[in-house]
Amino acid sequence: MALLSNLGYPRIGDQRQLKHALESYWSGQSSQAELTKVGQQIRLHNWQEQAAAGIEQVPVGDFAWYDHVLTLSATFGVIPARHRNADNSITLDTLFAMARGTDNSGQEHDHSCCNGQSAACEMTKWFDTNYHYLVPEFEQNQQFSISYTQILDETKEALAAGFTPKPVLLGPISYLWLGKAQGGFNKLDLLSNLLPAYQDLLAQFKALGVNWVQLDEPALVLDLPQDWQAAYQTAYQALEQNRPNILLASYFDSLADNQALALSLPVNGLHLDLVRAPEQLKPVLQNWPADWVLSAGIINGRNIWKTDLRSAFNKLKPVADLLGNKLWLAPSCSLLHSPVDLDSEQKLSDEIKPWLAFAKQKLQELQQLKQIIDDPQEPVSLSSLSHSDEIVQLRATSPLIHREEVKQRVANLTSAASQRYSDFATRIKQQQAHLNLPAYPTTTIGSFPQTADIRQTRSAFKQGKINQDQYIQAMQAEIRQVVAAQEALDLDVLVHGEPERNDMVEYFGELLDGFAFTQYGWVQSYGSRCVKPPIIYGDVKRSRDLSVSWSAFAQSLTRKPMKGMLTGPITILCWSFNRDDISREACAKQIALAIRDEVVALEDAGIKVIQIDEPALREGLPLKEAAKVPYLDWATEAFRISASGVKDETQIHTHMCYCEFNDILPSIAAMDADVITIETSRSNMELLDAFEAFQYPNDIGPGVYDIHSPNVPEQTWIIDLLKSAAEKIDPERLWVNPDCGLKTRNWPETNAALKNMVDAAKTLRATC
C-alpha cells in the first residue's frame, strides 16, 4: 500500500494570521510572546490538517517567521557582522534585522543587535518561483555551529502534541549554492566547515526519536559544475553515520544529468517532481535502489488546477505494484506556493471553482489517489475517478476558455509588432527634447503609501457600501495629494500613486477578460508580504480601460511629466496561476497584446512616459540551460509587443528587482526599453558591474535605497551610491529612484526618504 507524504504546508495561516501578527509586532503593538503564540497556533492547525488527511509524518521546519533559508542561516550562526549582537546571541529580532535592516539607532523593533544604519540582507527569488529568500552571506573561513534552535524546538513541540515529525531543511549543497561569498572566494571551500553542523543537527534529531529527515536539494535539478556534483558525494558520505533516515528531495525540474549522482548517494529515499518532469520516472526506476523510498510528487504544488486522477493513477499504479509501501504519494514540491483552503471561497464562479484545488484540497486529492491505487475497483475509487474525468472534460470544453479572435490575433503577429519605429539613439533625442529633464532625473517606481483609508475605501466599493462616483472621488482626492506631495519634493517625473490598485498583477487581471479571482487565495512572497495571484483560466483580452482615466486625471494636475504605470506580460504570467492547457508563450503573447492596447491608449491620452514593469522576467527563466534561450526569445518578444505601438517621443520604462540579472543582460537589452530601473541598493551598486561590462546601451535608474526596510536613507549614503554608479555608467544615462514601489511604507518615511533622494540628485547636478 502506498503511503502519503507532504514536503511542506503554507505557513501564513488560512486568514494570513502570521502576516497580521508580524506587522503588529514590528509596529510595537504586540509583544514577542503574542507573536510566538500565533506561530504555535498556525503550526498546530497545520499538523492537524495534514494528519487528518492521512499524512503520517508531518513536516516540521516548513514554518518560518520570515523565510526558511534565513532560519537555516540563523540555525548555523551565519549572521553578517553588521547584525550580530554584542554577546553573539541570536534571537528572533536578529532574524528580523537581517530581513528588514536597522535604523540609525540600531532599532529594527526593540532589539539592539547593531549600531548605526545597517542594510538588510540581499533578497532574491527562490529558483523560478515568486517566493523570495534572504541570501546567506558567507565570510572567508566561515564557521558553522548550531546557534539557533527553532527547528529542534518545533520538532519537540510536534512530538509533545502527539505527531510524528519529519524535520525539513535545506541540504548542505543547495544551501551553499544559494549563498553569497563575501570577498569572492569559492563557497565550496566552506563545505568541510559546514558538514559538522549538519552532523550535529541530524544526531540531535535522532536522539529525539525522529525516524525521517527531509533534506531539500533543489540544486540537483540545475546544470551543476563538476566540482559541485562531486561535492554531493563528499557531503552525503559525511552524513552517513548517527542520523535518521534521509529523504533527499528534488523539485521544480528533472534530475536529468544528475540522476545517476542522486541515485548513488547514501540516503534512504528520493523525492521526484513528476509534475514538472514526468519523463524522469521511467529512467529512474530502471536503476532504483531496492531499499529506497520513492516520494512521487504527482500533485501540482505550484498551481491550483485539480489533478487528473485517472492520469495520475495510470502513471503510478505500476510503480505501486513494484514498490508497495516504499511508494510515497506527495505534492510535487512544498505547498508553500499554494493558497490554503478553497472551502473559504464564496464568490468564485460555480463553473470555475470545481476545477480548482488549494493546499487543503491537494491533501484530499492525495487521499483519493491512494484509495484508487490501493483498490481501483472499490466503489469509492470508481466514484473518485468518474468525478475527476467529468471535471477534466468540463474544463476542456468550457466556452469560458476560448476566444477565437484572441487566438487569431496571436497567430497573425509579425516581427513588425515587436519593433519600435527607430533605434534608441534616435528615440532618446526626441524624448529629451520633449521631456526637457535635468541631469540625474528623479522619479519613483509607481506606488505610494497605501494607507488604511485607501484600503478601506477600496473594500467599501467592492462590498457595495459606496457607489462608483464616491469611489472615484475618493481615489482622485488621494491622487491630488500624491501629485502635490511629489511637486513639493520637486521630483522630475511623477506618478499617480496607484491608490486604486490592490496588487500590481491582481489589479490588471481584474480588468482583463480570461482571469478569475479569489477572496482568500493568498500566497507568501516574503516575510509578511502575501500576494493573491489571479487565475488565468481562458484566453486574455482587453475590453475596457485599465489605467488611462487615473493617469490622465493625474496629468491634468501638473505640468510635469506623468508616468503611466502598467505591469508587463511576463510578470502577469509568472505572478498568476497559469493555464496548463496552452503554452506559456501563447498565453504571454495574449497578455502582451492586451497591454499593448493599453499603452497606445495612454499615449493617446497625453501620457508620454509609460512604465511597463517586468520584475519577473528572470524569475520565469527555466532552470535548465537548454531551455533558457527559447524562453528569453519569446519573453523579450512579448515585452516588445506590449511596448512597440507608440511613437519615438514616448518614453518606455521598465522595472526589475530582486533577482540576478548578469546571465540575462543580452535579453534585458533586447527588450529595448528606453529606461530600466533596477534594485541595486542592497548590493551597494555591485549589480552595475555587470551592466558596465556588458555595455548596456540604454538609460538606467539604479535603486538608491531599499524600500523594504523602514530605514530613511541618509543623503550622503545616496550620493555615495550614485557616485559609485557614475563610475560604471555614463552619468548622462543615470536616473535616480528608489529600488521598488512605496506602497508598504508610511508617509513620514516616504517624504523623508524622497527628500534626501532629490537633494542628493540636486547636489550631483551642481557638479555636472
Disulfide bonds with the S-S distance in Angstrom:
none
